[in-house]
Amino acid sequence: MKQFLRCVLVLTVVMPLTVVLMFARPGVAHACSCAYYPGGPQLDQQLADFAQGENAVFTGTPVAERREDFTVFYDFEVREVFRGEVGATTTVSTAGDSAACGTTFDLKQEYLVFATTYDTQDAPWAVDSCSATTYSNDSETRVATVTQFGQPREVFVDDGIPTAPMILIGIVVIAAVAGGAAGWSLYRRRSR
């Protein structure tokens, strides 16, 4: 009798469970559950969230990368700014591990960057995989960004000459031209 019950138990519980488990497929696991996927349904909400607080949205190209402990720093050459006080170059930090929502950038590839001042690890800006940061040629994200923030402003590269000396040089040149013109005028009057 025990053997019969054991056989019935195997046939009614264990066998169906075994068949189900053979065909069950695990879902895709993401270490960072908030990861941004271009064109995803969360785009409008993420951009609205970035419209508040001290955030920056810019287009730029990472030109250098360095790692310090669990943080990766990227130096960017900035081409245009949608939001925030961002200069011609800036540094962005991110967690060094995707499980901590860190992101990676390909050097020399242009990105549309959504950065925050939260947990920057002494860099001006921080980025994580939860932001809408993507390649700059992602048209859907770019159109939504222009809709949210307006047209970007271009960033001009500072050539290293301080503004005050340039103003002084300009004044000296104008004075020299004016003095030369006045001298030429006096010379012509005397020669008549």
Salt bridges, closest charged atoms under 4 A:
GLU68 OE2 - ARG66 NE 3.56
ASP75 OD1 - ARG66 NH1 3.59
GLU80 OE2 - ARG79 NH2 3.59
GLU80 OE2 - ARG142 NH1 2.69
GLU110 OE2 - ARG79 NE 2.75
